[in-house]
Amino acid sequence: MDNQWLDTIESASSLDELETIRVNILGKKGSLTLEFAKMKDIANEDKKEFAKNLNEKKGAVTKSLEAKKTILMAIALEAQLKEDKIDVTAFSAKIQSGAFHPVQDTMDRVITYFQNLNFSVEEGPLVEDDFHNFEALNLPAYHPARDMQDTFYTKDNKVLRTHTSPVQIRTMMSQKPPIRMIAPGTVFRKDFDITHTPMFSQVEGLVVDELGTVSFANLKHVMIEFLQHMFGEVEVRFRPSFFPFTEPSSEVDISCVFCEGKGCRVCSHTGWLEVLGCGIVDENVFTAVGYKNVSGYAFGLGIERFAMLIHKIGDLRSLFESDIKLLGQFR
Ligand code: DAH
């Protein structure tokens, strides 16, 4: 059967073209539709044959259109997929990750270090009473050492704690020896310059055990190991000093991390940087908390100072300015 339409359909190269062809054949004025109109001119006896022939052709055309449409759709989809492909190697916008503040990071490192040595972590109130902040720490009212700390007083005669040492007192009064604790936290003093801020962070440490079992040698060993953990291979020296709550007392220096001990502006050309205070717990402190026949050592340090020396930050105040440019460097 001759069917000229099938070749036309076969020649379609796109879905749009195929649709045009369909309309040209089967539309109201389509060539095949017009063939049906010729029916009226056909002799009656031939009408049946004529109609059958045309219907067969129409059937073939419809089938062919469907088949061609399926093929062209598949080709179109293929082309679309090629166009839309995702380049998994393409560069994407950088995601900015956050970072711990250097003070928090340093605090966490100190806490973790002592936790690994089995020290418990104790806390106390920021607003303290005179007894815990001063009196029980062998700092009676008339004591000249109270001048060492510029204190914020509240209206009801309490203080913003000037150090984390009062947590020693609270811990000893609520627990029995042996004690092995640190007290991390915020403290307050009336001070504001390049190396002082009115609020800063300290970690206090305390070890108490049976009389004669805790010595200055133990304290020295723990401090040296701790400081070398925090600052790397520095030298450590112990200088005799005074604290009311310890006797004997010592201030501890490390060789300057800026000049490696050669002498520079930061260490005032001494080659040494003071990093903490420590000593053997004064008997008067044990008496104040009702402890008998014990010995102990204590130490206290400032976290901001540690953070500054670890990260070589010049101005302490920059740690409190929430400057994204500075903080971004610790990512
Ligand atoms: N409380 C002292 C301060 O704030 C630090 C300190 C020094 C704590 C010596 C101690 C110590 O326990 O033994 O400056």
Boltz pocket constraint, residues with backbone or C-beta under 6 A from the ligand:
constraints:
  - pocket:
      binder: B
      contacts: [[A, 162], [A, 163], [A, 164], [A, 165], [A, 204], [A, 205], [A, 243], [A, 245], [A, 246], [A, 250], [A, 276], [A, 277], [A, 278], [A, 279], [A, 298], [A, 299], [A, 300], [A, 301]]
      max_distance: 6.0
